[in-house]
């Protein structure tokens, strides 16, 4: 049962449409090895119902949710360090 819950959670978190369109964002370089993996996810798992921009946006959003506190601490530490120079 836990594996099914993890799969459902993964789908709900990462494999969903976003309100962003690729042309409204910024271009970024994605190494070919990751691009190919993302294409497989979008094409085979999602049947092209989402695109790479959706997948990447969902991944970045989850990263910031998961690691927001750590990033905030690192940011504050960097500000403190730079303000004492």
TIROBA-151866 format. One record per residue: chain; x, y, z of N, C-alpha, C in turn; residue number from 1. Coordinates in steps of 0.2 Angstrom, whole numbers, padded with zeros to 4 digits. Atoms other than C-alpha are relative to their C-alpha. Layout:
NODE lonu   nxx   nyy   nzz  caxx  cayy  cazz   cxx   cyy   czz fise
NODE    A     X     Y     Z     X     Y     Z     X     Y     Z  NUM
...
***
This chain:
NODE lonu   nxx   nyy   nzz  caxx  cayy  cazz   cxx   cyy   czz fise
NODE    A  0004 -0006  0000  0000  0000  0000  0004  0006  0000    1
NODE    A -0004 -0006  0000  0014  0012  0004  0003  0002 -0007    2
NODE    A -0003 -0001  0006  0022  0010 -0013 -0005  0004 -0005    3
NODE    A  0005 -0004  0004  0005  0015 -0021 -0001  0007  0002    4
NODE    A  0000 -0007 -0003  0004  0030 -0010  0005  0004 -0002    5
NODE    A -0005 -0004  0002  0021  0035 -0015  0000  0002 -0007    6
NODE    A  0001 -0001  0007  0017  0033 -0033 -0005  0006 -0001    7
NODE    A  0005 -0005  0000  0001  0043 -0031  0003  0007  0002    8
NODE    A -0003 -0007 -0002  0010  0057 -0022  0005  0003 -0005    9
NODE    A -0005 -0002  0005  0024  0057 -0035 -0004  0003 -0006   10
NODE    A  0004 -0002  0006  0011  0059 -0049 -0003  0007  0002   11
NODE    A  0004 -0006 -0002  0001  0073 -0039  0005  0006  0000   12
NODE    A -0005 -0005 -0001  0018  0082 -0036  0003  0002 -0006   13
NODE    A -0004 -0002  0006  0027  0081 -0052 -0003 -0001 -0007   14
NODE    A  0003  0001  0006  0016  0075 -0066 -0006  0003 -0001   15
NODE    A  0006 -0004  0000  0004  0088 -0067  0001  0006 -0005   16
NODE    A  0000 -0006  0004  0000  0103 -0079  0001  0006  0004   17
NODE    A -0001 -0006 -0004  0006  0120 -0073 -0004  0006 -0004   18
NODE    A  0003 -0006  0003 -0001  0137 -0078  0005  0004 -0004   19
NODE    A -0006 -0003  0004  0016  0142 -0086  0000 -0003 -0007   20
NODE    A -0001  0003  0007  0019  0140 -0105  0008  0001 -0001   21
NODE    A -0007  0000  0001  0037  0137 -0111  0002  0006 -0003   22
NODE    A -0003 -0006  0003  0038  0152 -0121 -0001  0006  0004   23
NODE    A  0000 -0006 -0005  0034  0164 -0106  0005 -0001  0005   24
NODE    A -0006  0001 -0005  0049  0157 -0096  0006  0002 -0003   25
NODE    A -0007 -0002  0002  0067  0159 -0098  0003 -0007 -0003   26
NODE    A -0003  0006  0003  0078  0147 -0108  0006 -0002  0005   27
NODE    A -0006  0002 -0004  0090  0136 -0098  0003 -0006 -0003   28
NODE    A -0003  0006  0003  0102  0122 -0103 -0001 -0006  0005   29
NODE    A  0001  0006 -0003  0097  0105 -0098  0005 -0005 -0003   30
NODE    A -0004  0005  0003  0111  0092 -0100 -0004 -0006 -0004   31
NODE    A  0004  0005  0005  0106  0079 -0114 -0002 -0006  0004   32
NODE    A  0002  0006 -0004  0106  0064 -0101 -0007  0002  0004   33
NODE    A  0006 -0001 -0004  0092  0073 -0091 -0005  0002 -0005   34
NODE    A  0005 -0002  0005  0083  0080 -0106 -0003 -0007 -0003   35
NODE    A  0003  0006  0003  0081  0062 -0113 -0004 -0003  0006   36
NODE    A  0004  0003 -0005  0075  0056 -0096 -0007  0003  0001   37
NODE    A  0007 -0004  0000  0062  0070 -0095 -0004 -0001 -0006   38
NODE    A  0005  0002  0006  0056  0066 -0113 -0003 -0006  0001   39
NODE    A  0003  0007 -0001  0053  0048 -0108 -0006  0001  0005   40
NODE    A  0005 -0001 -0005  0043  0054 -0093 -0006  0003 -0003   41
NODE    A  0005 -0003  0004  0033  0066 -0103 -0004 -0004 -0005   42
NODE    A  0003  0004  0006  0030  0055 -0118 -0003 -0007  0003   43
NODE    A  0002  0006 -0002  0028  0038 -0110 -0005 -0001  0006   44
NODE    A  0004  0000 -0006  0021  0041 -0092 -0006  0004 -0001   45
NODE    A  0005 -0005  0001  0011  0056 -0096 -0004  0001 -0006   46
NODE    A  0003  0000  0007  0006  0053 -0114  0000  0007 -0003   47
NODE    A -0001 -0006  0002  0012  0070 -0118 -0006  0005  0002   48
NODE    A  0005 -0004 -0003 -0002  0078 -0107  0004  0006  0003   49
NODE    A -0004 -0006 -0003  0012  0089 -0099  0006  0000 -0005   50
NODE    A -0006 -0001  0004  0028  0096 -0107  0006  0000  0005   51
NODE    A -0006  0000 -0004  0046  0097 -0101  0000  0006  0005   52
NODE    A  0000 -0006 -0004  0043  0115 -0095 -0005 -0002  0007   53
NODE    A  0005  0002 -0005  0028  0108 -0084  0004 -0004  0005   54
NODE    A -0004  0005 -0004  0039  0094 -0077  0006  0004  0004   55
NODE    A -0006 -0004 -0003  0054  0106 -0073 -0003  0005  0005   56
NODE    A  0003 -0005 -0005  0043  0119 -0065 -0002 -0004  0006   57
NODE    A  0002  0004 -0005  0035  0105 -0054  0006 -0002  0005   58
NODE    A -0006  0002 -0004  0053  0099 -0049  0003  0006  0004   59
NODE    A -0003 -0006 -0003  0059  0116 -0045 -0004  0002  0006   60
NODE    A  0005 -0001 -0005  0043  0120 -0035  0001 -0004  0006   61
NODE    A -0001  0004 -0005  0045  0105 -0025  0007  0000  0004   62
NODE    A -0007 -0001 -0003  0064  0108 -0022 -0001  0006  0005   63
NODE    A  0000 -0006 -0004  0060  0125 -0015 -0004 -0001  0006   64
NODE    A  0004  0002 -0005  0046  0118 -0004  0004 -0004  0005   65
NODE    A -0004  0005 -0004  0057  0104  0003  0006  0003  0003   66
NODE    A -0007 -0002 -0002  0073  0114  0005  0000  0008  0002   67
NODE    A  0001 -0008 -0001  0066  0132  0008  0003  0002  0006   68
NODE    A -0003 -0002 -0006  0072  0133  0026  0007  0000  0000   69
NODE    A -0007  0000  0001  0089  0128  0022  0003  0005 -0005   70
NODE    A -0002 -0006  0005  0090  0140  0007  0000  0007  0003   71
NODE    A  0000 -0006 -0004  0084  0154  0018  0006  0001  0005   72
NODE    A -0005  0000 -0005  0097  0150  0031  0007  0002 -0004   73
NODE    A -0006 -0002  0004  0111  0150  0018  0000  0007 -0003   74
NODE    A  0001 -0007  0003  0104  0166  0010  0002  0005  0006   75
NODE    A -0001 -0005 -0006  0104  0175  0027  0008  0000  0002   76
NODE    A -0007  0001 -0002  0122  0168  0031  0004  0004 -0005   77
NODE    A -0004 -0004  0005  0128  0175  0014 -0001  0007  0001   78
NODE    A  0001 -0008 -0001  0120  0192  0017  0004  0002  0006   79
NODE    A -0004 -0002 -0006  0128  0193  0034  0008  0000 -0002   80
NODE    A -0007  0001  0002  0145  0187  0027  0002  0006 -0004   81
NODE    A -0001 -0005  0005  0144  0200  0013  0000  0007  0003   82
NODE    A  0001 -0006 -0003  0139  0214  0024  0005  0002  0005   83
NODE    A -0006 -0001 -0005  0154  0212  0036  0006  0001 -0004   84
NODE    A -0006 -0001  0004  0166  0214  0021  0002  0007  0000   85
***
